[in-house]
Amino acid sequence: MPRTSTLLTLAWIFATGAIHCSAADRVVFLRTGPSEATLYIANADGSAEHALTEPGMWNYNPAWSPKGDWIAFTSERAGSADIYRVHPDGSGVERLTDSPAFDDQAAFSPDGNRIAFVSTRAAGRANLWILDVETHKTTPLTTGEGGDFRPAWSPDGQWIAFSSDRGSDLPVAKGRWERLHVVDLYVVHPDGTGLRRVTEHGNFCGTPKWLPDGKSLIADCMSAQETWDFRVRPSAEETSQVVKVDIATGVTTPVSSGPGVKLAPAVLPTGEIAYIRAAATGNAVVYASGKPGPAGTGLWRDPPSWSPDAKQVVFCRIAIHRSAQPQKLWSSNPKFDLYGTTFLPAYDPSGQHLAVTTISADGSVLNSVEEGKPGKAILTRKDLILAPQWSPDGKQIVVGVGGFTAFLDFAAGGKKPNDPVNGGAEIGILNADGSDFHIVSSGSNNNAFASFSPDGKSIVYRTAGPEGEGLRLMNLADRSVTRLTTEYDNFPVWSAHTNLIAFIRRIDGNFQVMTVHPDGTGLTQLTHTRGNEAHIAWSPDGEQLLFTSSRMGFKDEAIYTGAPQPYGEIFVMRYDGTHVEQLTDNQWEDGGPAWQPSRAAALTPVAH
């Protein structure tokens, strides 16, 4: 996440409503994920496809009941992700869970009376719970610091298999900053007893499904590194396999062959095995026998589910819409109104204009967006325009411009390693109306993520490359540069109302929030997280910080969400690192927050 962030590679947003004024604080950020997700039913061969849920919402992860009379699914139609059910003809929609936490990945018991599902309702981590379908009563099944995913009931209902990253040390992908997903298979009795690991630790085995004998599972297995390599747009040359796992011995045997990345395995009521073949050209449901299944644009990676007679299949298709306008998102905290947008957004001091970047195959455009009005393009380039920040008087904007190859590799389907120069970048400044754009930095380093000083006479920025790394201060009058730090530091933001610079530092392989005075004194580490913190923003009064964190871990197997890092959540804390509060809780990747300044009188500076 730090140094360069895959949060910026996808300009996906959730379009959920119109902008409105509120007494709550408004926070704008990037959310990677589909703009809408719709469930479809088709014949097993993909014919006679028709929508089960209405478009324009987020409905995913369907599961057909054993009797065939219901389909459980996850929906965000009323706010946070909850479990619903619906009849196969689309009637009788019923909400089964109602929690501000994340509820997902429903799995029916063999008698259809209970549902095992994933929830963060206990301590923010993804653990398993059991739902009584009739009473809607929920009880916890698993606990712990790691994430538990994709429950599956044994044919006799005596066991639940699931995947889990408990015990993982969150290794980073080769040459990158994203975390690999080390996942093992476990089994547990529905009363929580008998928990044991089935597969050898160190790689990835996920989405277990029981074979009819109740003595073995099938799963999609791969190396830990491949959980990064296969996460978005696998190439035609990349291959993984579905394997059979003996519960008693843990011995694995391949049950699929041939090219292609194979995900979401399923055992049909007929005993046949099916899976999703993921590819850059699109995903498709594939049967081990070679029969065709649903395919085409927007077919999501979420595991499909078959009717009890195996004649029909329910699955998810997604759509992605791009916009520079902020879009209202659900918030469980009435103190904050949350909005999604594209790229790292930034508010001007008045709180009336938002600078955001949109990208396309032709390059990128920096937009100035005024509330309730169409965005105005103020800078267009063939390369990437990154991380705008406004001057204290609102008359200028500073940006990074350049190749940033690691930011754009997903658009090309690549998996480029992150080198210090990373395609090269420089700091540019332009007037708020787009005039007088000019480059102020120089040299062979990658220079980016700049922020103005409170008096507007200097900037702080990140640098990396053969000339060294760390944070630099530039006097804009004569462009003289002072070295502030020499560590692996990134994302500096200078509070307009304090004498503090907040930034991210890599410490022992993790990324932490730090603050420092511009003279280099008072260096303070605010967070001590195992994983990644990133993308900081000051509150208008300089008393609080927004940031993105991976501290709550994965909420699903990483290969399913389509996001490079499907674990970023927005947090807020005081400038001294106290009173930390989580603001978002979902399977998507949230990052790059901006805090809208009040439109009341200018705030009085505070001294820290």
N, C-alpha and C positions, 0 to 999 in steps of 0.2 A: 504493500500500500504506500509507504513512504517512498521518497525520491521521485518517482513518477508513479502515477496511480491508474490502475485499470478502471477505477471509477470513472475516468474521463474518456474511456474508449467507446463507450456506448451512450448515445444521446437518447436513451429511452426514458419516458416519463409516464406517470399515471395521470390521466385526465379525468378528474372526478368532480369538477364543479367550478363555479364562477368565483372570481375574486370578490372579497367583501371586506369592509372595515370592521375592526374588532378592538375591544379594549385589551385583548390578550396580546402578548408579544408574538410577532410574526417571524418565523424562521423558514428560510427558503433553502433547499438543498437538491442535490441530484439523487434520484432513486433509479437504479438500474432494474429493469424488469419489463414485462409486457405492459402495453397500454390497456389491453383487455385479454381475457382468457375465457373461452367458451367451450362447454362440453358438447360433444356430438355423439350420436349413436349411428352405427352402420351395421350392415351384415358383416360377418367375419371376414369376407373377402374385400371389404371396403365399399361395396355397392350399397345403394339406397341410403346414402349418408344424409342425416338431417340434424339440426341443432336441438339439443335437449334443454339448454338454458339460453336466456336472452343475451344478445351481444351487448357490449358496453360495460360489462362488469368483470369481476375476477372470480372465476369458478374453475377449480382444477382438482387433481388427484381424486378421480372417481373410484368407487368400489361397489361392485354389484353384490347384493345380499344373496345368501345361499338359496332362498326360495324364489328369487328373481323378481320380487314385488317392489323392492326399493333399490335405489342407488344412493349411497352416501358420497359426499364430496365436500371439499373445502371451498368456502366463499368469503369474500371481503365486501359483500354487498351492503352490510350494515356497519362497517368499520373495520375492526381487526379480523384476522382470519379465524373463522369458526367452522364447526362441523354441521352440515345440513344433510337432509335426505329428500329425495324426490322419487315419484313413481316413474318407471321407464317411459310413460307417455307424456311426461312433463307436468303432471298434476300433483297436487298435495305437497308442495314444498314445505318442509318443516325444519325449524332451527333446533339443533340438538345440544349445542353448547353456546354459552353466552358469557364470555370472559374477555377482558381487554388484553389478555395474553394471546400468544400465537397458538392456535389449535389446528392440527393438520394430520394428513396421512392416516385416514380411517381404515380399519380392517375389521370386518365382521367375524364374530365367532361362528363355528359351524352351525349352531342352532339359530343364529341371527338375533339373539337376545342381547348381546353385548358387542361393543366396539372398542378395540384397542386403538389408541391414537397418540400422537405426539403433542405435547403442550409445554409451554414455558411458564405456566401459572404458578409454580412453586417458588423457584428461586431464580427464574430467568433463563435457566438452562433447558435444553430440549430433552425432556424425559418422557417416559411412557405412562399413560393413564388408561383406566378402564371406564367406559361409559355404559350404564344400564339404559338401553334404548327406550324402555317403557317409562321409567321414572326420571330419566335425565340425570340421575345421581352419578357423580364421578368420584373415583378413588385412585390414588397414586399407585403405580406399579413399580417404577424404578426411580432411583435418586442418584445423585453424584454430580461431580464437576464436568464430566464429559457429556457429549450429546448422544442420545439414543434415537434411532430412526427406523422407519419402515417395518412395523410389526406385522407378523403373519401367524395365524393360529394353526396348530397341528390338526389333522383330520379328526382326531378324537377329542379335541378341545382341551387337552391336558397340558399343552405347552404353547408358548408364544416365542417364536424366533424373531430376532431383530438384529440390526446392525448398530454398532456403537464405536465412537472414537475415544471412549474412556481409556486413559492410559497413554494417549498420544502426546508427544512433545511438540506438536505443531511444527514440523520441519518446513523449511522454505523450499520452493521449487528451484531447480538448478538455474543459477544465473538470474533469479528473479527475487521479488519480495513477497509474492503471494504464498500462502500456506498450503502445503499438501494435505490431503485428507487421508490419514491412516485410520482404517476402519476394519473391525473384526466382527464376526458373527457370534451371537450369544443365544442361549435359550433360557427361559424362565417359566415357572408355573404361573398361572393367572393369579394366584394368591401371593406372588412375590417370592416364593421359596425356590430353591434348586437352581439359582442363577449360576451359569457357567459359560465360559468361552469355548467356542467350537473350533475356530480356525486359528492358525498360527499368527502371532502379532507381527506387524511390521510393514504390511502392504495394505491392500484394499480388497475386501469382499463385501458386497452390499446387496440390498433388496432380496433377502431370502424368501423363498417360496417352498412349501412342503410338497414332496412327492407323495403319491397315494399310500405308500407303505408306512408313512409316518416315521420312518427311520433315517431319512435323508432329505437334504435340501438341495435346491439349485440356487445359484447366485451368480452375479457378474463380478469377476475378479480381475484385478490388474495390479501393476506395481503402484507404489505411492506416487512416483513421479508422473505416471500416466493420469492420475487424477487431475493434474494440471494440464498435461498435453491434450487430453480429450475433453476438457471442460467446455470449450467453445470451438465450433467448426472443425471437427476432426478431419484430417486429410484422407484421401482415398487409400493411402498406403498404411494408415494406422489400423491396428487390429487388436481386439480383445476377445475373450471367450466367456461363454457361460459354462459353469462347472457344476458337477454334482458333489455334494459334501456329505460324507457319512457322519451322522451325529455322534456315534460312539467313538470313532477313531479320529475324526477330523480329516481323513484322507479325501483328497479332491480328485475328481476324474472329469476331463473335458466332455461336454455333451454337445458342443457346437464346433464348427470348423469353418474355414473360409475367411475371406477378407471382411473388413468392416469393424467398427466399434459397436459392440453389442451391449445394450443396457436394458434395464427394467425387465428381467426375465419373468415369465409367467408359466404356470402349469394349468392348462385348460382342463375343464371337467372331463374331457375325453382322454386326458393323459398326455396330449401333445404339448410340446414346448414352443413358446413364442417369445419374442423379444423385440425391442426397438433397435434398428440399425441407425446410428447417428452418423451424419456426414455433412460436409460443407454444402452440398447441393440440396440438403433437406433430409428430414428424418422419415422413417417408414416402419410400419409394423411388419415383421417378418416371421414366418413360421418355419420351424426346423425342417418340416417336410418340403419346403420350397414354395408353398402356396402364397399368393400375394395377399396383402392386407392393406389397411388404410395408409395413405401416403399423401404427399403434396405439401403445398405452402402452409407454413404455420403449425404443422404437426409438432406438438410439444413433446418433451422427453418424459413427462410424468407417466408412470406405468399405466397402460390401459387395463380394463377389466372386462371379463367376458360373462355373458349370461350363463345360468346353470346348464343350459343345453348347448352352450358353445356356439350358438348360431349368430349371436350379436356381440358387438364389442362397443364399449363406451370409452372415449378418449378426449383429449384436450387439444384445441388449436388456439394459437395466440395471434395477436396483431400488435404492431408497434407503430405509434404515431409520434412525430417529433414536433416540438414547438418551443419558441423562446419565451412564451408567456407562462408565468407561474400558475400551477393548477392545485386546487385545494385537495389536501389529503386528510385522512382521519387522524385525530389526535385524542389520546386518552387523558391528556393533561389539559385542563381548561385554561391553564396559564399560558399555553402556547398554541398558536395557530400554525399548522405545518403546511408547507407548499412544496411541490416538486417542480424542478426546472431542469435545464440542461447545463452541463459543465459547471465549473466552479463559479457560482454567482457572487455578485458584490453589489451592495446598496451604496448610493451616494449619501453624503451627510444629511441631506434633507429627508431621506427615506422615500423619495418619490420616484427615483429612477434606479433601475436594476440593470447591471451590465452582465450579459451572458453570451457565451459562444455557441454557435451551431456549426456542425461540420457536415460535409458531403464529400462525394468523390472528387469534386473540383477544388476543395480546400476548406477554409473556415471563414466565418463571418462573426464579427463582434457586434452585438446588438445592444442598443439602449432601449429598455422597456419601461414605459410609463404606465402606471396602473390604469387599467381599463382602456388602453389604447394599443394599436398595433406596434410591434417592435420596429425600431428604426436602425437600419444597418449603418454603422459608423466606420467600420474598417473591414476590408476584405483582403484575404491573402491566399496564396496557393498552399502554404504550409499551415501549421497549427497556431492559433492564437489562444493563449493559455493564461488562466488565473488573473483576471482583471482586478485592480484595486483603485479606488478613487482617492484623489488628493483631499486634504481636509477642507478646502474651500469648494470642492465639487467641480472645479474647472478643468481638471485633467484626470486621465486614467493611465495607469501603468500596467503593462502586460508583458508576458513572455511570448516570443515568436520564434519558430524554428521547426526542425524536422520532428523531434520527439518520437523517434521510431517506436519505442516501446509503448507509447500511448496509442498508436494507430495500428498496431499489429493485428488486432482482431478484425479490423475492416478488411484486411488482406488475408486473413486466415492464418497468420504466422504465429510463431511462438518465440520471438526474438529474445535473446538474453539481454539483460540490462547492463550496458556499459556506461562508464561515467559521462562521456560526452553525449551519448544517446541521441545522435543525429544533429547535435548542435543547437544552441538557442541563445538569444540575446534579449536584453531588456529594452522595450520600446515605450515611449510616452506619446500620447496624443491628447488633443483638446477634447472636451466632452462632446463637442459636435462632430468629431471625427477629423478635424483639420490638424495640420502640422504634426503628422506622425514622424517620429525620428528615433533612431537607435541611440541609446546612451551608453551601453556596455561594449566591451571589445575583448579580443583574445580568443584562445582556442578552447576555452571551457564551455560547458553548458550553464548558462546564467538564466535563472527564472525565478518565479514566485516572489515578486517584489512587492513591497508595501511602503507607503509614504510615512515619514516622521510626522509628529503632531504639528510642526510648523511648516511642513510641506517643502522644506529645503533639502531634505535628504531622503534616501530610500535604503531599505535593507533588503537583501536578496540572497538566494541560495546559489552556490556555484559548485561545480564538480568537473574534474578533468585533469589534464597534465599540469595545470597551474595550481593544483591543490583543491581542497574542498572545504566546506563550511559556510558560514554566513559572512557577508561583506556589507559594509556601509559605504554609500556613495554620496558625496557632496555634489548636488546637481549644478551648482554654480560653476565649478571648475572640473567636475567629474573625477575628482580624486577619490581613491578607494582606500578604505581602512579595513583591515582584517579583524573581524569580531570573534569568530570561532574557527577552529581547524578540524572539527570532528565531522562525522557523517550526519549533517544537519539539514533540515528541509522545512518547507511551509512556514517561513517566518511571517508574523503579522504584528504590526506596531500599533499599540492602542493609541487612539487619538486623544484619550483623556487620562492617560497614565504615562509613566516613564518606563514602561515595560515592553519587551519584545517577547512574544510567545513563539515557540517553534517545536519541531519534532527532532529528537535525537535517537540514533540507533545505539543501544547499550546491550552488550552481550546477546546480540541477535534479535532483540526485541526493540520496539519503537515507542518512545515515551514522550509525554508533553513536558516541556521545559520553559522557564522564563529567565530572562537576563536583562539587565540595564544596558543601554546602548554604549556605556563606557566599559562594558565587560564585567562589571561587578554584579554581585547578588545572584549568581547562577543557581537556579533551584530546579530540582526534579519534582514535578507535581504528580506524576502517575508511576506506578510500578506494576505494569501489566505484562503477563505472558502472552505475547502476540503483537498486534499492530495497533497503535494509535495514529491518527493522521488528521489533516484538514481542519485547522483551528480557525475560530472566528471570535472576536471580542464582542461582548455586549456593548451597547452604545455608551454606558456609563463606566466601562472598564472594570466593573466589579465581577464579571463572570466570563467564562469561556465555553463556547461550543466546540465539540470535537467529535470525530468518528472513532469508534473503537471496535475491535474484534473480541473484546474480553468475554462476551457471552457465548462465543463459539459458534459452530455450525448448527443450523436448525434442520438440515436435511443433508443427504449425501450430496457432495459438492457438484457432482456432474449433472444434477437435474435442473437447477435454477437457470442455467444459461448465463449467469453472471460470473465474472472471473473470481470474485471474492464474495460469495453469498452470505457474508456474516457481518457486514458493517452496520452498526447502529449509531444513532446520534445521541450524545450525552451532553450534559451541561454541568459545570462545577464552578465554584468560586475561584477567583484568581490565585488563591493560595493552595488549591487542590482539594479543598474540603467541600462537603455537601454535594457529592456526586449524584446525579439523577439521570436515569435512562429515559429518553424521550420517544424512541421508536422501538418496535419489537415485531419483526417480520422476517420473511425468508429472503427478501431482496437486499441489495447493497445500497445503503444510504451514506452519502458523504458530501463534502464540500459545502458546509452550512454557511449561511449569511444571516445576520441578525438585523432586522429592519430598525433603523433609528426612529425615535419618537418624533412626531411632527409638532410637538409642543416646543417651548422655548429651549434654547441650547442648554445642554447639561453642563453643570459646573465641573471642571476637571478635579479629579481626586488624586491624592499623592499616595503611592504605595512604596 
